[in-house]
Amino acid sequence: MAAQAGVAAAGAIPNPSLDATFGRGASQDGPKEARFEHAYELTIPLDWLAQRGPRVEAARAGLDEARAQARALRREVLCQLGTLFWNAAFDHARVESLEELEAQVAQVARLVGLRVEKGEARPIEVPRTETELERVRNELAAARSLLKAHRGQLQLWIPSLAGAGWAIAQGALEALPKVPEPETSLGAVQDHPSLEAGRARVRALDAEATFERRQRVPAVSVKGFVATELDRQSIGAGVGVTIPVWNWNSGRIAQAEAARDAEQHRLDAQARELLASASEALSSCAQGEQSATRYRDQILPRAEKAAHMLERSLQIGETTLLDVLDSRRVLGEARREYLAALLQTQLDCNRLQLLLGESR
C-alpha cells in the first residue's frame, strides 16, 4: 500500500555524503617533482533529528486517512447495493400484488360475462371490465420490466448472481428493521469514516505545521576529512551549522497553520452535516415504519373487505359494476401506496444504519 510505504519513507534516516577530490601537485619552492594528491570528506547530516518526528506523524496520518476513505467508500457501495436490492424487492412485491389483482379482475370479468349471457347485465359492462383488465396487465408488464432491470443492475455489481436463478425472498420488503433510539444512536455518527478521514487530514496538516516550525532549528552536520597533499597529510573533523539570519520561515509556518485551521473548520461543518442527515434519516425511518404499519393494519384490510363485499353484492345483483371496479382501483392504489411506503422506509433505514456504522 502506498500510504504504508510513505510511513517507511518518512522514517528513513538520510545517508551520509562522501566527497573525494584527486589531482597532481608540484612544489613551487623545491624540486619540480609532481605528486599525486587526494582528499576525502565525509558529511553526516543531523537536521533530520528535528524533522523526522513530524514527517512520520504526517505519513501515519495519511495512512489513517487512506484506511478511513476505504471504509467510507465501502459504505457508499453498500448504500448503492442496498438501494438496488430494495428497489428489486419492491418490484418483486409489486409484481406479486399485480398478479393477484389481475386474477381478481379476470374473475370479475368472467362473472360479468356470465351475467351478460344470462341477461342479468348490460353488454356494455363487458368492455368495461376488459379495459380494466388490460390496464392491470399493462401495469404488470411494466413492473416485470423494472424488476428485470434492477436484477440486471445488481448482477453488474455482483457477477456471481448472473444466471444463478436467484430470487427476492418472499416478504423481504415487509421485514422492517428496528428503529434505534435517538439518544444512543446519533452519537455513533462521530465514528463515521469520512469524519475519521477528516481528523486524519487535520493531524497531517498539524504535523506539517510542526515541521515548518522546526525548520527554524539550525541544521547541523558533522564532517570528517582526510587530505594528502604534496608536503603534508592532514586528518580532522568539523561541524556545519546553518544560521537563520534572513529567513525564519514565518511565511510557511503561517501558511501551514492556516491550512490546518481551514481543514478543522471543514471537519466541524461535515460533522454537523452528517449529524443532521442521521437525524433526518432517523425521523424518516420511524415515520415510515408507522405509516407502513398503518397501511398494513388499517387501510389495506378495509379496502380488501370493501372490495370483497362489493363483489359478493355484484353476484347477487345488489350493486353495479362501476362500484366493483372502483373498489378494485382503490385496493390497487392502497397496495401500491403500501409498497411505496415500505420501499421508502427501507431506503431511509438503510441510509440511517450506514450512517451509524451498522450493516444489514
ChimeraX attribute file (.defattr): number of C-alpha atoms within 10 A of each C-alpha:
attribute: neighborCount
match mode: 1-to-1
recipient: residues
	/A:1	7
	/A:2	9
	/A:3	17
	/A:4	14
	/A:5	11
	/A:6	18
	/A:7	19
	/A:8	12
	/A:9	13
	/A:10	18
	/A:11	17
	/A:12	12
	/A:13	12
	/A:14	11
	/A:15	9
	/A:16	13
	/A:17	11
	/A:18	13
	/A:19	10
	/A:20	12
	/A:21	10
	/A:22	12
	/A:23	10
	/A:24	11
	/A:25	16
	/A:26	16
	/A:27	12
	/A:28	8
	/A:29	6
	/A:30	7
	/A:31	8
	/A:32	10
	/A:33	10
	/A:34	11
	/A:35	14
	/A:36	12
	/A:37	18
	/A:38	17
	/A:39	17
	/A:40	15
	/A:41	18
	/A:42	17
	/A:43	19
	/A:44	17
	/A:45	19
	/A:46	18
	/A:47	18
	/A:48	16
	/A:49	11
	/A:50	17
	/A:51	20
	/A:52	16
	/A:53	16
	/A:54	22
	/A:55	22
	/A:56	20
	/A:57	22
	/A:58	27
	/A:59	24
	/A:60	21
	/A:61	24
	/A:62	24
	/A:63	23
	/A:64	22
	/A:65	25
	/A:66	19
	/A:67	17
	/A:68	21
	/A:69	18
	/A:70	15
	/A:71	17
	/A:72	21
	/A:73	14
	/A:74	14
	/A:75	21
	/A:76	15
	/A:77	13
	/A:78	17
	/A:79	20
	/A:80	14
	/A:81	16
	/A:82	20
	/A:83	21
	/A:84	20
	/A:85	19
	/A:86	22
	/A:87	22
	/A:88	25
	/A:89	25
	/A:90	28
	/A:91	28
	/A:92	24
	/A:93	24
	/A:94	21
	/A:95	21
	/A:96	16
	/A:97	16
	/A:98	22
	/A:99	17
	/A:100	12
	/A:101	21
	/A:102	20
	/A:103	14
	/A:104	16
	/A:105	22
	/A:106	18
	/A:107	15
	/A:108	22
	/A:109	22
	/A:110	15
	/A:111	17
	/A:112	25
	/A:113	21
	/A:114	14
	/A:115	19
	/A:116	16
	/A:117	12
	/A:118	9
	/A:119	10
	/A:120	13
	/A:121	17
	/A:122	12
	/A:123	14
	/A:124	9
	/A:125	18
	/A:126	20
	/A:127	13
	/A:128	15
	/A:129	24
	/A:130	18
	/A:131	13
	/A:132	18
	/A:133	22
	/A:134	14
	/A:135	13
	/A:136	21
	/A:137	18
	/A:138	12
	/A:139	17
	/A:140	21
	/A:141	15
	/A:142	14
	/A:143	20
	/A:144	16
	/A:145	14
	/A:146	18
	/A:147	21
	/A:148	15
	/A:149	15
	/A:150	19
	/A:151	23
	/A:152	17
	/A:153	16
	/A:154	20
	/A:155	15
	/A:156	12
	/A:157	13
	/A:158	11
	/A:159	12
	/A:160	9
	/A:161	15
	/A:162	13
	/A:163	8
	/A:164	9
	/A:165	6
	/A:166	9
	/A:167	11
	/A:168	16
	/A:169	10
	/A:170	12
	/A:171	11
	/A:172	13
	/A:173	22
	/A:174	20
	/A:175	10
	/A:176	17
	/A:177	15
	/A:178	10
	/A:179	16
	/A:180	16
	/A:181	9
	/A:182	12
	/A:183	7
	/A:184	8
	/A:185	18
	/A:186	19
	/A:187	12
	/A:188	14
	/A:189	23
	/A:190	17
	/A:191	13
	/A:192	19
	/A:193	22
	/A:194	22
	/A:195	21
	/A:196	20
	/A:197	24
	/A:198	22
	/A:199	20
	/A:200	22
	/A:201	23
	/A:202	25
	/A:203	23
	/A:204	25
	/A:205	25
	/A:206	22
	/A:207	23
	/A:208	23
	/A:209	23
	/A:210	21
	/A:211	21
	/A:212	23
	/A:213	18
	/A:214	17
	/A:215	19
	/A:216	17
	/A:217	16
	/A:218	15
	/A:219	18
	/A:220	16
	/A:221	17
	/A:222	15
	/A:223	17
	/A:224	15
	/A:225	17
	/A:226	15
	/A:227	17
	/A:228	15
	/A:229	16
	/A:230	15
	/A:231	10
	/A:232	8
	/A:233	12
	/A:234	10
	/A:235	12
	/A:236	10
	/A:237	12
	/A:238	12
	/A:239	12
	/A:240	15
	/A:241	13
	/A:242	12
	/A:243	13
	/A:244	13
	/A:245	6
	/A:246	6
	/A:247	9
	/A:248	15
	/A:249	14
	/A:250	12
	/A:251	10
	/A:252	15
	/A:253	19
	/A:254	14
	/A:255	12
	/A:256	20
	/A:257	18
	/A:258	15
	/A:259	16
	/A:260	21
	/A:261	14
	/A:262	13
	/A:263	18
	/A:264	18
	/A:265	13
	/A:266	14
	/A:267	20
	/A:268	14
	/A:269	12
	/A:270	15
	/A:271	19
	/A:272	14
	/A:273	12
	/A:274	19
	/A:275	19
	/A:276	14
	/A:277	16
	/A:278	26
	/A:279	17
	/A:280	14
	/A:281	21
	/A:282	23
	/A:283	17
	/A:284	19
	/A:285	26
	/A:286	18
	/A:287	16
	/A:288	23
	/A:289	23
	/A:290	14
	/A:291	15
	/A:292	23
	/A:293	17
	/A:294	13
	/A:295	20
	/A:296	17
	/A:297	10
	/A:298	11
	/A:299	16
	/A:300	20
	/A:301	14
	/A:302	14
	/A:303	20
	/A:304	18
	/A:305	13
	/A:306	16
	/A:307	21
	/A:308	16
	/A:309	15
	/A:310	23
	/A:311	25
	/A:312	13
	/A:313	15
	/A:314	19
	/A:315	15
	/A:316	10
	/A:317	14
	/A:318	10
	/A:319	15
	/A:320	15
	/A:321	21
	/A:322	12
	/A:323	14
	/A:324	23
	/A:325	20
	/A:326	13
	/A:327	21
	/A:328	23
	/A:329	17
	/A:330	17
	/A:331	22
	/A:332	19
	/A:333	14
	/A:334	19
	/A:335	23
	/A:336	17
	/A:337	15
	/A:338	20
	/A:339	23
	/A:340	18
	/A:341	21
	/A:342	24
	/A:343	24
	/A:344	20
	/A:345	27
	/A:346	26
	/A:347	23
	/A:348	22
	/A:349	27
	/A:350	23
	/A:351	26
	/A:352	28
	/A:353	22
	/A:354	21
	/A:355	27
	/A:356	21
	/A:357	17
	/A:358	12
	/A:359	14
	/A:360	9
